[in-house]
Amino acid sequence: MDDTALGADLPQEEEYGLGALSPYSYYNGWCFPKNMKYYNKFVCMNDVSQDVIEEWIDIHLYFLKKVTLYRNGMRLAMKNPADTARIKILLEMFPDAQFVNIYRNPYSVYFSMLKFMRIVIARYCVQKPPKMEDVERLMMDLYVDLHKKYFKDRRLIPDGNLAETKYEDFIQNPVQELKKIYATLNLDAFNKSEKFLKKYIESQKNFKVSCYKMDDAVKEKIYKRWKFTFEKFGYEQ
């Protein structure tokens, strides 16, 4: 999506691992785009049986145990956009789990995701690549369903276990925003980690966010479908 390194041996979302172990991952829809709508439902888990949810939990636990063993018992910090809609299930698995939500201007999300899917699906899929208008529609629908689920279920998170920050603020002042996140979650390791964070941030100083052109028709389409997220996150039309 942007000018960042991507590789099989770099940190990645656990959704890829779950997709390798089971059919219950929306990334499988990028490999089999004819069934993208089917795989997308495993994000919000709204129309799946309890048996499937329990199997997903078992597979997820198996995967996390393997990673924990590999990391010698270190506490895991998982990054996975799909988990935005799985708060209730994750809390059933880990009642004391802590969450960080970095939210972004919906206009930027739209263009970033569409660019990513246009590039990636053509490389991933083992079927005829779908029409981009179909991909766009499914992507916009999933964004709506995911955030409706998030706004409904985030109240279930115990006080002090949820930190929210704007992507735009995070990019401008990453150390400051990370410090706020650590404080909100009452994590005491920030001072120990700060020099490593600054070193990594310095290594990314040439990073550039992609720029997009938006005409009035596209802007209206995005705002009409995602208006509630603009309002909830405090972004202007």
N, C-alpha and C positions, 0 to 999 in steps of 0.2 A: 504493500500500500504506500509506504514511504521509503525513503532511502536508508533502510536498515538491513543488517546482515540476517540471513535466514539459512539455517542448515540443520541436518539431522542430528548433529551432536551439540546443538545449542539448546538452551531452555525453551520449552514449548508447552502448549496447553495439553492438559491430561486428556482432553477430548479425543486427541489423536490416538492415545493409548487405549481408551475405551472403545474407540471405533475398530481398533485392531483385534480386540478381544470379544466383541459382540456386535450385533446389528443396531444397538441402541445408541447411536451417535449421529448427530445431524451432518457431520462431515462425510458420512457414507453417502449422503445425497449428492455430494460433489463428484463422487466416483460413479454413482448411478443416478444421474439427474432426472431420468424419467420417473423416479420414485422419490424425488426431493421432498415433496409434500409429506410423504409417509415418514421419512427420517426426521423431518423438522419437528414432528410432534413429540420427539423424545427430549426436546429442550424443556418445554413447559409441563410435559407429562399429563396433559389435561384429558386426553382421550385414549389412555392406555390402561390395561387391566392391572389389578393389584399384583398379580403374579409377575407381570413384566417389571413393575417397579421393584419388587423384592429381588428379582433376578439382577436388575441393574445395580441395586445396592450391594449384592454379593460380589458382583464383578468389580464394582468400584472399590470396595474394601480390599479385595484381592490385589488389585493394582496398587493401591496406596500402601499396603503392607509390603509389597515387593520394593517399592521406591524407598520406604522408610528403612527397610533392611539394608538396601544398597547405600543409604546415607547414614548408616550406623546409628539409627534412632533419632536423628536430627528432626526437629519440628518442621513440618512441611508448609510452604507457602505456595498454594496452587493458584494459577492464573487461568481462568476459563470463562469467557463471556457467557457461555451456556448456563453456567451456575447461577447467573443473575436471576433465573426463573426457578431455581431448585432449592430455594432457601428452606422451605418446610421440610423437604426430604433430608437435606444436609443437616438440619438441626436434629432430626430424629436419629441420624447417624452419630452426630457429634454435638451434643447439647451446648457445649461451651465453645463451639467454633466461633471465630472472629472473622468479620467480613470487611473488605475494602472495596468500595464502588467508586471507580474513576469514570465519571460521566462526561459526555462530550456534546458539543453543539450538534443537534440532529441533522442540520444541513451537511456538516462535515462527515458525519457518520454515513449518510446516504452515499456521497460521492466516494468516500474511502472504501466502503464495502463493495460498491458496484465495480470500481476499478479492480479491486482484489479478485472478485468473483469472475470478472471478464478474463483476467489473466490465468487464474488458477484452475478453474473448472475445465478449460480446454486442455490443460496438462494432466489433470487428475482423471478425468472421466474415461470409462471404458465403454461408453455408449456414444451415440451421436451427440455432440454438444447441443444443448437446448437453445432456444431463442432467448436473447437477453431480456426481452420484455417479460417472458415467463419467469426468469430468474429474478428480475427486479420486483415483480409482483409478490413472489413468495418471500423474498427478502424483506419487503415492506410489511407484509402480513406478520412475519415472525417477530420483527421489531415491536410491533404493536402488542402481540400476545405476550412476549417476553416482559415488556415493561408494565403491562397491566398486572401480570403475576408478581413482579417485583414490588410495585407500589402497594399491592394487597398484602404481601407476606413479610415485608421488611419490619413490620410492627412486631413480628414474632421474635425478632432478634433481641436478646437481653440487653438492657442498658449497658453502654460501655463496650459493646462488641461490634459496633458498626461505625466505620469511618467513611465519609463521603467527601470527595473533592472534585473540582472541575479539572478536566484535562488541560484546558487552556492555562489555568493557574499552575498546574503541575509542570507543564513544559517551561513556563517562565521562571519558576522558582522551585525546582525539584527538591533541593535540600530542605527548604523551609516547609514545603508541603509534606514531605516525608516525616519531618519532625512533628508536625501537627498530627499525622496519622499515628505515629508511635505514642504520642501523648494521649490521644483519644482512646486508644486501645490499651493504655497503661502498660506499654512495653518498655522495659528498662534498658534495652540494649542500644539505644540510639547513639550515645556517646562512643561506644565501642565500635559501632559500624560507620560512623560519620566519615572517617578518613577514606574508607573503602568506597563509600557512596560517591564522595567527591572525586576520587580517582576515576571511577567509572564514568561519571557525568562529564569529566574533562575529556575522556576518550570519545565521547559522543558529540563533541562541540560542533562538528561539521554537519550534524544531522539537519536535514531540511524537510519540513512538512510540505506535502504536495499541495499545489494550488489548483483550484477548479473554477471554471466559468459557469455561472448559473443564470439562465434566462428566467423571465417572469413566470412562464408556464410551469417549468420544473419547480421553481420555488413555491408556487401555489399548490402544486401536487403534493410536495413533501409536507408543507405546513397543514394542509387539509387532513392528511392521513395521520400525522404525528403531532397534532396540535397539543394534545394533553401532556406530551413529554416536554415541549417547550415551556408550558406553564409550570409543570412540576419542578423542572430543573432551573427555571428562571432565565430562559433565553428569550430574546426578542425575535419577533417575526422578521 
